[in-house]
Amino acid sequence: MKRFGLTSIVIPSYNGLHLLSSCVESIRLHTDAPYEIIVVDNGSSDGSVPYCLREGLTFISLPENAGFPAACNRGLSIAAGDHLLLLNNDVKVSPRWLSNLLSALWSVSEVGMVGPVTNYASGRQQVAISAENDEDFYAIAEQFNRSDPAKWVEAQRLIGMCLLMKREVWSRVGGLDEIFSPGHYEDDDYSYRARQHGFKLLICGDTLVHHSGSASFKAGHPEGWDRLIERNRRLFVDKWGVDPWEFI
């Protein structure tokens, strides 16, 4: 197996300890490349900070919920890795996930960002799987996660639930745009900006992760979910003069 440098995994979290602990456990069980975990806690009151301390995790504790883009930017600002990965706390990774993504990321110099396929996503990264429980999911992932360049597909957008980039992308493109706080369409915006800088994006059909589906975000914003999504879509249109739905 090709050896890669350190990957910094940045996990924003808000009152999602039950999700965060499962996410971290899956990383520890299934990651076969060097990594560090950076948790950015958005002012949680559910014991997330004591958990990070007990587990020896690098973490940033924010005094209040600053939203997903701001939390990502704070985590990325202290990341030491050669590669940077944004990961939702409601994602469970699976065997060989990171090494497969890294193989795609470094396949050619033009590729700047890659993302896996998953059970729950908007657009082309969603795949239909039938899993009643974790055992079912990991059995399916075992079949999916066999490195295969034939399953890498160029894309115009990647979703932020599991997004791996070269450090060069962060250096040239900059941080996530916090006008999209508390979240939604900041990943569309980042994908658009990365492509403007000449980077290619790949969806890796040889890497499957499980996504619970914006679980903590919905819990933190029970009212106005649809209004928030539409507001941020309009922000994207006003910023770029194009509709992000064109890229789905």
C-alpha positions in Angstrom: 0.0 0.0 0.0 1.3 3.5 -0.9 2.3 5.5 2.1 0.7 8.9 2.5 1.5 11.8 4.9 -0.7 13.0 7.8 -4.3 13.7 7.2 -6.0 16.2 9.6 -9.6 15.2 10.2 -11.7 18.2 11.3 -15.0 17.3 13.0 -17.4 20.2 13.9 -19.9 19.2 16.6 -22.8 20.7 18.4 -24.7 18.8 21.1 -24.1 15.6 19.3 -22.0 13.5 21.7 -23.7 10.2 20.8 -22.9 10.9 17.1 -19.4 12.2 17.8 -18.3 9.2 19.9 -19.5 6.8 17.2 -17.7 8.8 14.5 -14.5 8.8 16.4 -14.7 5.1 17.2 -15.2 4.3 13.5 -12.2 6.4 12.6 -10.0 4.5 15.1 -11.3 1.2 13.9 -11.1 1.6 10.2 -8.4 4.1 9.3 -5.2 2.7 7.7 -3.3 5.9 7.0 -1.7 8.4 9.4 -4.2 10.9 10.8 -5.0 13.4 13.6 -8.5 14.2 14.8 -9.5 17.8 15.6 -12.9 18.3 17.1 -14.4 21.8 17.0 -17.1 22.0 19.6 -19.7 24.7 18.9 -20.7 25.5 22.5 -22.2 22.1 23.4 -23.8 21.4 26.8 -24.0 17.6 26.5 -20.6 16.6 27.8 -18.8 16.7 24.5 -15.8 18.7 25.9 -15.2 16.3 28.8 -15.4 13.4 26.3 -12.7 15.0 24.1 -10.5 15.4 27.2 -11.0 11.8 28.3 -10.3 10.5 24.8 -7.2 12.6 24.4 -8.5 14.4 21.3 -7.3 17.7 20.0 -10.2 20.1 20.3 -11.3 23.7 20.1 -14.1 24.7 22.4 -16.1 27.7 21.1 -18.3 29.6 23.6 -21.4 29.4 21.4 -22.6 27.8 18.2 -20.7 29.6 15.4 -22.1 27.4 12.7 -20.5 24.8 10.4 -18.3 27.0 8.2 -16.8 28.9 11.0 -16.1 25.7 13.0 -14.4 24.1 10.0 -12.2 27.2 9.5 -11.1 27.2 13.1 -10.2 23.5 12.9 -8.4 23.8 9.6 -6.4 26.8 11.0 -4.6 24.5 13.5 -4.4 21.4 11.3 -0.9 20.0 10.8 -1.7 17.5 8.0 -0.5 17.3 4.5 -4.2 16.6 3.6 -7.2 18.2 5.2 -10.5 16.4 5.7 -13.9 17.9 6.8 -16.1 15.2 8.4 -19.6 15.5 9.8 -20.1 14.1 13.3 -22.9 11.9 12.0 -20.7 10.0 9.6 -19.3 6.5 10.3 -16.3 5.6 8.2 -15.5 2.1 7.0 -12.5 -0.1 6.1 -9.8 1.5 3.8 -11.9 4.6 3.5 -9.0 7.1 3.9 -6.4 5.2 1.9 -8.8 4.9 -1.0 -9.7 8.6 -0.9 -6.0 9.5 -0.8 -5.2 7.3 -3.7 -7.8 9.2 -5.8 -6.6 12.6 -4.4 -3.0 12.0 -5.5 -3.8 10.2 -8.7 -3.0 13.2 -10.9 -1.7 16.7 -9.9 -4.9 18.5 -11.1 -7.1 16.8 -8.6 -7.6 19.0 -5.5 -10.6 17.5 -3.6 -12.3 14.1 -3.4 -15.3 12.7 -1.6 -16.9 9.3 -1.1 -20.3 7.9 -1.9 -22.8 7.5 0.9 -26.4 6.4 1.7 -27.6 9.9 2.4 -26.6 13.0 0.4 -27.7 15.5 -2.2 -26.7 14.8 -5.7 -24.4 12.3 -7.3 -22.7 11.1 -4.1 -25.8 9.2 -2.9 -26.0 5.5 -3.7 -28.8 3.1 -2.9 -27.9 0.5 -0.3 -30.0 -1.6 1.9 -28.7 -1.8 5.5 -30.8 -2.5 8.5 -28.0 -2.0 11.0 -24.2 -1.4 11.3 -23.4 -5.0 10.6 -25.2 -4.8 7.3 -23.6 -1.5 6.4 -20.0 -2.7 7.1 -20.7 -5.9 5.0 -21.7 -3.7 2.1 -18.8 -1.3 2.6 -16.4 -4.2 2.6 -17.5 -4.9 -1.0 -17.5 -1.2 -2.0 -14.1 -0.2 -0.5 -11.8 -1.9 -3.0 -9.6 0.7 -4.7 -10.6 1.1 -8.3 -9.8 4.1 -10.5 -12.5 3.1 -12.9 -15.0 4.2 -10.2 -13.6 7.7 -9.8 -15.8 10.3 -11.5 -15.1 13.9 -12.1 -17.7 16.2 -10.5 -18.6 19.9 -10.3 -19.5 19.8 -6.6 -18.7 17.7 -3.5 -20.6 17.7 -0.3 -19.0 18.7 3.0 -20.0 15.7 5.1 -16.7 14.0 4.1 -14.5 16.2 2.0 -10.8 15.5 1.5 -8.5 18.2 0.0 -4.8 18.8 -0.6 -3.3 21.5 1.6 -2.6 23.4 -1.5 -6.3 23.9 -2.0 -6.7 25.4 1.4 -3.7 27.6 0.8 -4.9 28.9 -2.5 -8.7 29.0 -2.1 -8.8 30.0 1.5 -11.4 29.1 4.1 -15.1 28.3 3.9 -17.3 31.4 3.3 -19.0 32.1 6.7 -21.8 34.1 5.0 -23.4 30.7 4.7 -23.5 30.1 8.4 -24.9 28.2 10.2 -24.6 25.9 7.2 -25.7 24.7 3.7 -24.2 25.6 0.4 -20.8 26.5 1.9 -19.6 23.2 0.3 -21.1 24.1 -3.1 -19.4 27.5 -2.8 -16.0 25.9 -1.9 -16.3 23.4 -4.8 -17.0 26.3 -7.2 -14.0 28.3 -5.9 -11.7 25.3 -6.1 -12.7 24.7 -9.7 -12.1 28.4 -10.4 -8.5 27.8 -9.3 -8.1 25.0 -11.7 -8.6 22.0 -9.3 -10.5 18.9 -10.4 -13.0 17.2 -8.1 -13.6 13.5 -7.9 -16.4 11.4 -6.5 -14.9 8.1 -5.4 -17.3 5.3 -6.1 -14.8 2.9 -4.4 -15.3 4.4 -1.0 -18.6 4.2 1.0 -19.3 5.9 4.3 -22.5 6.0 6.4 -24.2 9.4 6.9 -27.1 9.8 9.3 -28.3 12.9 7.4 -27.6 16.3 9.0 -28.7 14.8 12.3 -27.1 17.4 14.6 -27.9 20.3 12.3 -31.6 19.5 12.2 -31.6 19.1 16.0 -30.1 22.5 16.4 -32.4 24.2 13.9 -35.8 22.5 14.2 -37.6 25.7 12.9 -37.0 27.2 9.6 -35.0 24.4 8.0 -36.4 24.9 4.5 -36.1 28.7 4.8 -32.5 28.4 5.8 -31.7 26.2 2.8 -33.5 28.6 0.4 -31.8 31.6 1.9 -28.3 30.1 1.4 -29.2 29.1 -2.1 -30.1 32.7 -2.8 -26.8 33.8 -1.3 -24.9 31.5 -3.7 -26.9 32.9 -6.6 -26.2 36.5 -5.6 -22.5 35.8 -5.1 -21.8 33.9 -8.4 -24.7 34.7 -10.7 -25.5 31.0 -11.2 -27.8 28.5 -9.5 -26.0 25.8 -7.5 -28.7 23.3 -8.6 -27.0 23.4 -12.0 -24.1 21.5 -10.5 -26.0 18.7 -8.7 
